[in-house]
Amino acid sequence: MSKSHSTTATRGNERWSQQVTRSSHSLDLERGVFSQEDPRDIARSLKESAERSERRKADPYRSAMSMLTFYVNRAGSQLSDSQRQRLEQAKDELREIYGRPRKDGKSKS
């Protein structure tokens, strides 16, 4: 009989995503960064964390975007529509800060 993998816990009551967030060596994030109201502030904070980190394995843009995407995916259906929209806008702000094209097609000058 094969072992079944638990999708609810890895150690005690801690989910794998909680462990990754708590013990990740990729970025030291500002507390409450994902709950900020302004998408640009979220992007700036992620940028600063990524550029300050000496432990990241990728370039700062990729590290910041990966952490934002991880948070959105981890939160899943727990995010309200407005929170999800704000975090998706933060991705575009992050792209703009790093001189990458925005997915929303808008260009801020």
KEZAFI-979181 format. One line per 8 residues: number of its first residue (from 1); their letters; for each residue x, y, z of N, C-alpha, C, CB. Coordinates in steps of 0.2 Angstrom, whole numbers, plus 5000, padded with zeros to 4 digits. Glycine has a CB too. Example, Ala and Ser with C-alpha at 12.3 -4.5 7.8 and 13.67 -1.06 7.14 Angstrom:
2
1> as> 5066 4972 5039 5062 4978 5039 5066 4984 5039 5057 4978 5045; 5064 4989 5035 5068 4995 5036 5064 5000 5039 5070 4997 5029;
% end
This chain:
109
1> mskshstt> 5004 4994 5000 5000 5000 5000 5004 5006 5000 4995 5000 5006; 5003 5011 4996 5007 5017 4995 5005 5022 5001 5007 5020 4988; 5010 5026 5003 5009 5032 5007 5005 5037 5004 5015 5034 5010; 5000 5040 5007 4997 5046 5005 5000 5052 5008 4989 5045 5006; 5000 5057 5004 5003 5063 5006 4998 5068 5009 5007 5067 5001; 4999 5070 5015 4994 5075 5018 4995 5081 5015 4995 5075 5026; 4989 5084 5013 4989 5091 5010 4988 5096 5015 4984 5091 5005; 4987 5094 5022 4985 5099 5027 4990 5100 5032 4979 5096 5031;
9> atrgnerw> 4995 5096 5032 5000 5097 5037 5007 5093 5036 4998 5095 5044; 5012 5097 5038 5019 5093 5037 5022 5092 5044 5024 5097 5033; 5022 5097 5048 5024 5096 5055 5019 5099 5060 5031 5100 5056; 5016 5094 5064 5011 5097 5068 5005 5100 5064 5013 5102 5073; 5003 5106 5066 4998 5109 5062 5000 5114 5057 4993 5113 5067; 5007 5114 5055 5010 5119 5051 5009 5116 5044 5017 5120 5053; 5006 5120 5039 5006 5119 5032 5013 5120 5029 5001 5123 5029; 5014 5116 5024 5021 5117 5020 5022 5124 5018 5021 5113 5014;
17> sqqvtrss> 5017 5128 5016 5018 5135 5014 5019 5139 5020 5011 5137 5010; 5017 5138 5026 5019 5142 5031 5026 5141 5033 5014 5140 5038; 5028 5135 5032 5035 5133 5034 5040 5137 5029 5037 5126 5034; 5038 5137 5023 5042 5140 5017 5042 5148 5019 5039 5139 5010; 5036 5151 5020 5036 5158 5022 5040 5160 5028 5029 5160 5023; 5040 5155 5033 5043 5157 5039 5051 5156 5039 5041 5152 5045; 5053 5151 5035 5060 5149 5035 5063 5150 5029 5061 5142 5037; 5060 5153 5024 5063 5154 5018 5069 5159 5018 5058 5157 5013;
25> hsldlerg> 5075 5157 5014 5081 5161 5015 5081 5165 5009 5087 5156 5015; 5075 5166 5005 5076 5170 4999 5075 5178 5001 5070 5168 4995; 5071 5180 5005 5070 5187 5006 5068 5188 5013 5065 5190 5001; 5070 5193 5016 5067 5196 5023 5062 5201 5021 5073 5198 5028; 5056 5200 5022 5051 5204 5020 5049 5209 5026 5045 5201 5017; 5047 5215 5024 5044 5220 5028 5037 5217 5031 5043 5227 5025; 5036 5217 5038 5030 5215 5041 5024 5218 5038 5030 5215 5048; 5019 5214 5036 5013 5217 5033 5013 5219 5026 5011 5222 5037;
33> vfsqedpr> 5019 5218 5022 5020 5220 5015 5014 5219 5011 5026 5217 5012; 5011 5213 5011 5006 5211 5007 4999 5214 5008 5005 5203 5006; 4998 5217 5014 4992 5220 5016 4992 5227 5015 4991 5218 5023; 4997 5230 5013 4997 5237 5011 4992 5239 5006 5004 5240 5009; 4989 5245 5006 4984 5247 5002 4986 5249 4995 4980 5253 5005; 4992 5252 4995 4995 5255 4988 4999 5249 4985 4999 5261 4989; 4997 5247 4979 5001 5242 4975 5008 5244 4974 4998 5241 4968; 5009 5251 4973 5016 5253 4972 5020 5253 4978 5016 5261 4970;
41> diarslke> 5017 5254 4984 5021 5253 4990 5023 5245 4991 5017 5255 4996; 5018 5241 4989 5020 5234 4990 5026 5232 4985 5014 5229 4988; 5026 5235 4979 5031 5233 4974 5038 5236 4977 5029 5236 4967; 5037 5242 4979 5044 5246 4982 5047 5242 4988 5042 5253 4984; 5042 5239 4992 5045 5235 4998 5048 5229 4996 5039 5234 5003; 5045 5225 4991 5048 5219 4988 5054 5220 4985 5043 5216 4984; 5055 5226 4981 5061 5228 4978 5066 5229 4983 5060 5234 4973; 5065 5233 4988 5070 5234 4993 5072 5228 4996 5067 5239 4998;
49> saerserr> 5068 5223 4998 5069 5217 5001 5074 5213 4997 5063 5213 5003; 5072 5212 4990 5076 5208 4986 5083 5211 4984 5072 5208 4979; 5083 5218 4984 5090 5221 4983 5094 5220 4989 5089 5228 4980; 5091 5220 4995 5095 5220 5001 5097 5213 5003 5091 5223 5007; 5094 5208 5000 5095 5201 5002 5102 5199 4999 5090 5197 5000; 5106 5196 5003 5112 5193 5001 5111 5185 5000 5118 5194 5006; 5105 5182 5001 5104 5175 5001 5100 5173 4995 5101 5173 5007; 5098 5178 4991 5094 5176 4985 5098 5172 4980 5090 5182 4982;
57> kadpyrsa> 5094 5168 4976 5098 5164 4971 5097 5167 4964 5096 5157 4972; 5092 5171 4963 5090 5174 4957 5091 5182 4957 5083 5172 4955; 5090 5185 4952 5091 5192 4951 5085 5195 4956 5091 5195 4944; 5086 5202 4958 5081 5205 4962 5074 5205 4959 5083 5212 4964; 5073 5206 4953 5067 5206 4950 5063 5199 4951 5067 5208 4943; 5067 5194 4949 5064 5188 4949 5062 5185 4956 5069 5182 4946; 5067 5187 4961 5066 5185 4968 5059 5189 4971 5072 5187 4972; 5059 5195 4969 5053 5199 4971 5047 5197 4968 5054 5207 4970;
65> msmltfyv> 5047 5196 4962 5041 5193 4958 5039 5186 4961 5042 5193 4951; 5044 5182 4962 5042 5175 4964 5039 5175 4971 5049 5171 4965; 5041 5180 4975 5038 5180 4982 5031 5183 4982 5043 5185 4987; 5030 5187 4977 5023 5190 4977 5018 5185 4974 5023 5196 4972; 5021 5181 4969 5017 5176 4966 5016 5170 4970 5020 5173 4959; 5021 5168 4974 5020 5163 4979 5014 5165 4984 5027 5162 4983; 5015 5171 4987 5009 5174 4991 5002 5173 4988 5011 5181 4994; 5002 5176 4982 4995 5175 4979 4993 5168 4978 4995 5179 4972;
73> nragsqls> 4997 5164 4976 4995 5157 4975 4994 5153 4982 5001 5153 4971; 4998 5155 4987 4997 5152 4993 4990 5154 4996 5003 5154 4998; 4988 5160 4996 4982 5163 4999 4976 5160 4995 4982 5171 4998; 4977 5159 4989 4971 5156 4985 4965 5159 4986 4971 5149 4987; 4960 5155 4988 4953 5158 4988 4952 5162 4995 4948 5152 4988; 4957 5162 4999 4956 5166 5005 4957 5174 5003 4962 5164 5010; 4959 5175 4997 4960 5182 4995 4953 5185 4993 4965 5183 4990; 4952 5191 4995 4946 5194 4992 4947 5196 4985 4943 5200 4997;
81> dsqrqrle> 4942 5198 4981 4943 5200 4974 4947 5207 4974 4937 5202 4971; 4946 5211 4979 4950 5218 4980 4957 5216 4982 4946 5222 4985; 4958 5212 4986 4965 5210 4988 4969 5207 4982 4965 5205 4994; 4966 5202 4979 4969 5199 4973 4971 5204 4967 4964 5194 4970; 4966 5209 4966 4967 5214 4961 4973 5219 4963 4960 5218 4960; 4973 5221 4970 4978 5225 4972 4985 5221 4971 4977 5227 4979; 4986 5215 4973 4992 5211 4972 4994 5210 4965 4991 5204 4975; 4989 5209 4960 4990 5209 4953 4993 5216 4951 4984 5207 4949;
89> qakdelre> 4990 5221 4953 4992 5228 4951 5000 5229 4954 4988 5233 4954; 5001 5226 4960 5008 5226 4962 5013 5223 4958 5008 5223 4970; 5011 5217 4955 5015 5214 4950 5017 5219 4944 5012 5208 4947; 5012 5222 4942 5013 5227 4936 5018 5233 4939 5007 5230 4933; 5016 5235 4945 5021 5240 4947 5028 5238 4948 5018 5243 4954; 5029 5232 4950 5035 5229 4951 5039 5228 4944 5035 5222 4954; 5035 5226 4939 5038 5226 4932 5040 5233 4930 5032 5223 4927; 5036 5238 4931 5038 5245 4929 5044 5247 4933 5032 5250 4930;
97> iygrprkd> 5044 5246 4939 5050 5248 4943 5057 5245 4940 5049 5246 4950; 5056 5239 4938 5062 5236 4935 5063 5237 4927 5062 5229 4936; 5058 5241 4924 5059 5243 4917 5056 5237 4913 5066 5244 4916; 5052 5233 4915 5049 5228 4911 5042 5230 4909 5049 5221 4915; 5039 5227 4904 5033 5229 4901 5027 5226 4906 5031 5226 4894; 5022 5231 4907 5017 5229 4911 5012 5224 4908 5013 5236 4913; 5009 5220 4911 5004 5215 4908 4997 5219 4907 5003 5209 4912; 4996 5224 4911 4989 5228 4910 4989 5232 4904 4988 5231 4916;
105> gksks> 4995 5233 4901 4996 5237 4894 4996 5244 4896 4990 5236 4890; 4996 5247 4902 4996 5254 4904 5003 5255 4904 4992 5255 4910; 5005 5262 4903 5012 5264 4904 5011 5270 4908 5015 5265 4897; 5015 5270 4913 5015 5277 4918 5021 5280 4916 5015 5275 4925; 5021 5287 4914 5027 5290 4913 5028 5296 4918 5026 5294 4906;
% end
